[in-house]
Amino acid sequence: MQEATVEPWSFGRVVIAVVEANSDYHARALGAAAFSIASEGDLARDFDVPYAEVMPRAELNSEPSRTLAKGWPNLPPEASVDHPEGRAILEAAVKATDWGAPDAEPIIYREDGTPLTNSTAYEALSAAMNLAEDDYWVVPGFVKRYEIDPDGDAVTRMVSESSVEYEYYCRTCADMRTHTHIETDGFTSHPYMDRPIWVCNNCCQPRHEPTTDDSGEDTPDHFPDGLTKDDAHGNDPTPEDLADREFEEQVETYQERLGTYPWK
């Protein structure tokens, strides 16, 4: 498969993670984890472009271009190997792998990030698939190649951002606390997409940065002695409560599935 001219970063080859999972969401999470722990030395074999990571197919907002997916069947975010679409992807990956070549670029990865580079390893995977209680899935991804270390850039950026602190009200601590700016909300379905995220330095509870319309959000409610917020609002949550609850539920669900927060 012919690869494009190298820019500061460029897409390289298609790779797949083969994982045992009980649902499409489970498969997608395991595939992303496999890609994240795969050895960079296996992903990047080009001396001139020594750094690489994998972008899971699920992170593309549209169908991959013909050039990017040349030589491959349709590439969904994930597909069961028991489904014709999944079998076709696995067969294409087997065909694209140069089995036994010492400098071959791995195409197939297991869920622990191990690449399959010889026929014996693939036979072991096939045996595991035949004995598995759950379905096996293929999770496609695209290698992103870098001329400079992207993790080095990320560390520099995070160090710079971590010095930005501000006092906000923390709902978990129920008090004003110092918060550190992380990045921005990455939930595509959330109405506050791209809103800055701040994390409490005391308990690590994330929260949005207030807007000009949130004038009362950052200060705790104060009531006369003996009167509580429930007394004032009854059993009905306020709009601010609902928005905060929705945000916290989405953050927790995302973190449980992928082991990371959805900051861009």
Order of alpha helices (4+ residues) and beta strands (2+ residues): beta-alpha-alpha-beta-beta-alpha-beta-alpha-beta-alpha-beta-beta-beta-beta-alpha-alpha
